[in-house]
Each structure stands twice: as structure tokens, then as C-alpha cells.
Amino acid sequence: MKIRVDVTSSKADFILELLNNFPFVKAKSISSAKARLLEKIKEAVENINLVKHETPAKIDIIEARRLMNEEGK
């Protein structure tokens, strides 16, 4: 199982060392850019699943939210 944990930069080394002391845990850090990319991919997959399983009205709401988020950047 994979678990994602967000930790402040100042405590990251401590948390990694702590987790790696457990024989059943493999922990590694990833860059901020990779974390953002993974979030974007996850969002895209969720949107694809909505298109496959949801009503057109709900898709329109999601698209409207996406557009509003794009304008706010």
C-alpha cells in the first residue's frame, strides 16, 4: 500500500529517518514538481471517471469549476 504524507521541509528528514527505522516501511521523498504532477494526473483520472459514470449536468458543473479555477490563476 502507498500512502502520501505532506510534511514541512524542515521536518522532512526527521520523518524519513523515523519511517525508515521500521523494517516494514520504505520511505522516500519526491520533489514538489513531481508531487504537483501526480496531483494533476489524479485530477485528470477523476474527471475521466466522472465522464464515464456521471450525468451530463454534473460534468457541466465540473467543467465550469475548472474554467473558474483557470481564470483565477
Buried (B, 14 or more C-beta within 10 A) or exposed (E): EEEEEEEEEEEEEEBBEEBEEEEEEEBEEEEEEEEEEEEEEEEEEEBEEBEEEEEEEEEEEBEEEEEEEEEEE
